[in-house]
Amino acid sequence: MTLFHFGNCLALAYFPYLILYKNSKLSEYSSFWPCVKAGGAYMVTQLCKMVILATFFPTYDVPVGRIDLHGELMKGAVELFDLVGLFFIISQQIGRGDLKILVAGMGWAMAELVSMRLLPLWVGARGTEFSWRYLQLSFEANISLVHHIIMAMLIWMWTRNNLEKAVLPLIVSLLLLCSSKQTLLELVGTMFHITSFGILGINLGMTVLIGLLSTHLYINLCIQDNSWSKYN
């Protein structure tokens, strides 16, 4: 029974990644190794973040129930390195914009899934007959996939030369919100004593709203590109 629970959690976490790869341009253009390289960039970025946090932002003992606001703000600032890592991946890719977005988002999310969630699932889900904790971990992996693709989409739009200047502040704001989302969720959860499933719901809602707005901006930019290509 424990192995069955582990299999369910693993399938819920990993199958969306496999489905996306097989049913998108990633499979058509044989983008497996570019995704692996994007995952390697994720690992390097996380290592740099850990070194910076350990060197320049030491942790302090905080009483239970209180918030280390200074520490959380510093942690949120270091999260900006994720944007730098994704920008590096996109700038190194050759090909269509939508393929660059998928490679960066998919590779980044998959590396996070393997490094942050595989071990807890392997150790925890195999040792219990059923726990909502590990199902929640699998749901978070799906939200994370969408989240990182959205971030890659926003970064790609930010790099475009034909982007309207009026839209640039909105894209930058969305990027900062995406980068600090996890820190904001932790602060809100601690301040208002929200349950883990409540935080999961807020995370899903924020991701959907940011995704809808980002997709709208992306479609408008693609329409502009098509119009420019048609008349030039």
C-alpha positions as CSV (number, residue, x, y, z in Angstrom):
1,M,0.0,0.0,0.0
2,T,2.9,2.4,0.8
3,L,4.4,1.7,-2.6
4,F,1.1,2.4,-4.3
5,H,0.8,5.8,-2.5
6,F,4.4,6.6,-3.5
7,G,3.5,5.7,-7.2
8,N,0.5,8.0,-7.1
9,C,2.4,10.9,-5.7
10,L,5.3,10.4,-8.2
11,A,2.9,10.1,-11.2
12,L,1.0,13.3,-10.1
13,A,4.3,15.2,-9.8
14,Y,6.1,13.9,-12.9
15,F,3.5,13.0,-15.5
16,P,2.5,16.6,-16.4
17,Y,6.2,17.3,-17.2
18,L,6.3,14.2,-19.5
19,I,3.0,15.1,-21.1
20,L,4.2,18.7,-21.8
21,Y,7.4,17.5,-23.3
22,K,5.7,14.9,-25.5
23,N,2.9,17.1,-26.7
24,S,4.8,20.4,-27.3
25,K,7.6,21.6,-29.6
26,L,10.1,20.3,-27.1
27,S,9.7,16.8,-28.5
28,E,9.4,18.0,-32.1
29,Y,12.7,19.8,-31.9
30,S,14.5,17.2,-29.8
31,S,15.1,19.6,-27.0
32,F,16.0,17.1,-24.3
33,W,19.6,18.2,-23.9
34,P,18.8,21.9,-23.9
35,C,16.4,21.2,-21.1
36,V,19.2,19.4,-19.2
37,K,21.5,22.3,-19.7
38,A,18.8,24.6,-18.3
39,G,18.6,22.3,-15.3
40,G,22.3,22.6,-14.9
41,A,22.0,26.4,-14.9
42,Y,19.3,26.0,-12.2
43,M,21.7,24.0,-10.0
44,V,24.5,26.6,-10.4
45,T,22.1,29.4,-9.6
46,Q,20.9,27.7,-6.5
47,L,24.5,27.1,-5.3
48,C,25.3,30.8,-5.8
49,K,22.2,31.7,-3.8
50,M,23.1,29.4,-1.0
51,V,26.7,30.8,-0.8
52,I,25.4,34.4,-0.8
53,L,22.8,33.7,1.9
54,A,25.4,31.9,4.1
55,T,28.1,34.5,3.6
56,F,26.3,37.9,3.7
57,F,22.9,37.1,5.4
58,P,23.4,35.1,8.6
59,T,20.3,33.7,10.3
60,Y,19.2,34.6,13.7
61,D,17.1,32.8,16.3
62,V,13.5,34.0,16.1
63,P,10.9,33.1,18.7
64,V,8.2,30.7,17.5
65,G,5.3,32.6,16.0
66,R,7.3,35.7,15.1
67,I,8.6,36.8,11.7
68,D,12.2,37.5,10.9
69,L,11.2,40.3,8.5
70,H,14.7,41.4,7.7
71,G,15.7,37.8,6.9
72,E,12.7,37.3,4.7
73,L,13.4,40.5,2.8
74,M,17.0,39.5,2.2
75,K,15.9,36.0,1.1
76,G,13.4,37.7,-1.3
77,A,16.2,39.8,-2.7
78,V,18.4,36.8,-3.3
79,E,15.6,35.1,-5.2
80,L,16.2,37.7,-7.9
81,F,19.1,35.5,-9.0
82,D,16.5,33.1,-10.5
83,L,15.6,35.8,-13.0
84,V,19.3,36.2,-13.9
85,G,19.6,32.4,-14.4
86,L,16.5,32.2,-16.6
87,F,17.7,35.2,-18.6
88,F,21.0,33.5,-19.2
89,I,19.3,30.3,-20.4
90,I,17.0,32.2,-22.8
91,S,19.9,34.4,-24.2
92,Q,21.9,31.3,-24.9
93,Q,19.1,29.5,-26.8
94,I,18.8,29.6,-30.6
95,G,15.4,29.4,-32.2
96,R,11.8,30.6,-31.9
97,G,10.7,32.5,-28.9
98,D,8.1,30.0,-27.8
99,L,10.7,27.2,-27.9
100,K,13.1,29.3,-25.8
101,I,10.4,29.8,-23.2
102,L,9.5,26.1,-23.0
103,V,13.2,25.0,-22.8
104,A,14.0,27.5,-20.0
105,G,10.8,26.9,-18.1
106,M,10.7,23.2,-18.4
107,G,14.4,22.6,-17.7
108,W,14.3,25.0,-14.7
109,A,11.1,23.4,-13.2
110,M,12.3,19.8,-13.8
111,A,15.6,20.5,-12.0
112,E,13.7,22.0,-9.1
113,L,11.4,19.0,-9.0
114,V,14.4,16.5,-8.9
115,S,16.4,18.5,-6.4
116,M,13.7,19.7,-4.0
117,R,10.9,17.1,-4.2
118,L,12.1,13.7,-5.3
119,L,13.9,12.9,-2.1
120,P,11.0,13.9,0.2
121,L,8.7,11.8,-2.0
122,W,11.1,8.8,-2.0
123,V,11.7,8.9,1.8
124,G,8.3,10.1,3.0
125,A,5.7,8.7,0.6
126,R,7.2,5.3,0.6
127,G,7.1,5.1,4.4
128,T,3.4,5.8,4.9
129,E,0.1,4.4,3.6
130,F,-1.4,7.8,2.9
131,S,-0.6,11.4,3.7
132,W,-2.0,14.6,2.2
133,R,1.4,16.2,2.7
134,Y,3.0,14.3,-0.2
135,L,0.0,14.8,-2.5
136,Q,0.3,18.5,-1.7
137,L,4.0,18.3,-2.6
138,S,3.0,16.8,-6.0
139,F,0.4,19.5,-6.6
140,E,3.1,22.1,-5.8
141,A,5.3,20.6,-8.5
142,N,2.6,21.2,-11.1
143,I,2.1,24.8,-10.0
144,S,5.8,25.3,-10.1
145,L,6.0,24.1,-13.7
146,V,3.4,26.7,-14.8
147,H,5.1,29.3,-12.6
148,H,8.6,28.9,-14.2
149,I,7.2,28.9,-17.8
150,I,5.4,32.1,-16.9
151,M,8.7,33.6,-15.6
152,A,10.5,32.5,-18.8
153,M,7.7,34.1,-20.9
154,L,8.0,37.4,-19.1
155,I,11.8,37.4,-19.4
156,W,11.6,36.7,-23.1
157,M,9.1,39.6,-23.6
158,W,11.4,41.9,-21.6
159,T,14.3,41.1,-24.0
160,R,12.2,42.1,-27.0
161,N,13.2,45.3,-28.9
162,N,9.7,45.9,-30.2
163,L,8.1,45.8,-26.7
164,E,6.0,48.9,-26.1
165,K,7.5,51.1,-23.4
166,A,4.1,51.4,-21.7
167,V,4.0,47.7,-21.1
168,L,7.6,47.4,-19.7
169,P,6.7,48.5,-16.1
170,L,3.9,45.9,-15.9
171,I,6.3,43.1,-17.1
172,V,8.9,44.2,-14.6
173,S,6.3,44.3,-11.8
174,L,5.1,40.8,-12.7
175,L,8.7,39.5,-12.8
176,L,9.3,40.9,-9.3
177,L,6.1,39.4,-8.1
178,C,7.0,36.0,-9.5
179,S,10.4,36.1,-8.0
180,S,9.2,37.0,-4.5
181,K,6.0,34.9,-4.6
182,Q,7.4,32.1,-2.4
183,T,8.6,34.6,0.2
184,L,5.2,36.4,0.2
185,L,3.4,33.1,0.7
186,E,5.5,32.2,3.7
187,L,5.0,35.6,5.2
188,V,1.2,35.5,4.7
189,G,1.0,32.0,6.0
190,T,2.9,32.9,9.2
191,M,1.1,36.2,9.8
192,F,-2.4,34.9,9.3
193,H,-1.8,31.3,10.4
194,I,-3.1,29.9,7.2
195,T,-3.1,26.1,6.7
196,S,-0.8,24.5,4.1
197,F,-3.7,23.8,1.8
198,G,-4.8,27.4,2.1
199,I,-1.4,28.5,1.0
200,L,-1.5,26.0,-1.8
201,G,-4.8,27.6,-2.9
202,I,-3.4,31.1,-2.8
203,N,-0.3,29.9,-4.7
204,L,-2.6,28.4,-7.4
205,G,-4.7,31.6,-7.6
206,M,-1.7,33.9,-7.9
207,T,-0.1,31.7,-10.6
208,V,-3.4,31.6,-12.6
209,L,-3.9,35.3,-12.4
210,I,-0.2,36.1,-13.3
211,G,-0.4,33.5,-16.1
212,L,-3.5,34.9,-17.6
213,L,-2.1,38.5,-17.7
214,S,1.3,37.3,-19.0
215,T,-0.4,35.2,-21.7
216,H,-2.4,38.2,-22.8
217,L,0.7,40.4,-23.1
218,Y,2.5,37.5,-24.9
219,I,-0.3,37.1,-27.5
220,N,-0.4,40.9,-28.1
221,L,3.4,40.9,-28.7
222,C,3.1,37.9,-31.1
223,I,0.4,39.7,-33.0
224,Q,2.6,42.8,-33.3
225,D,5.5,40.6,-34.6
226,N,3.2,39.0,-37.2
227,S,2.0,42.4,-38.4
228,W,5.5,43.7,-38.6
229,S,6.6,40.6,-40.7
230,K,3.6,41.0,-43.0
231,Y,4.3,44.6,-43.9
232,N,8.1,44.6,-44.0
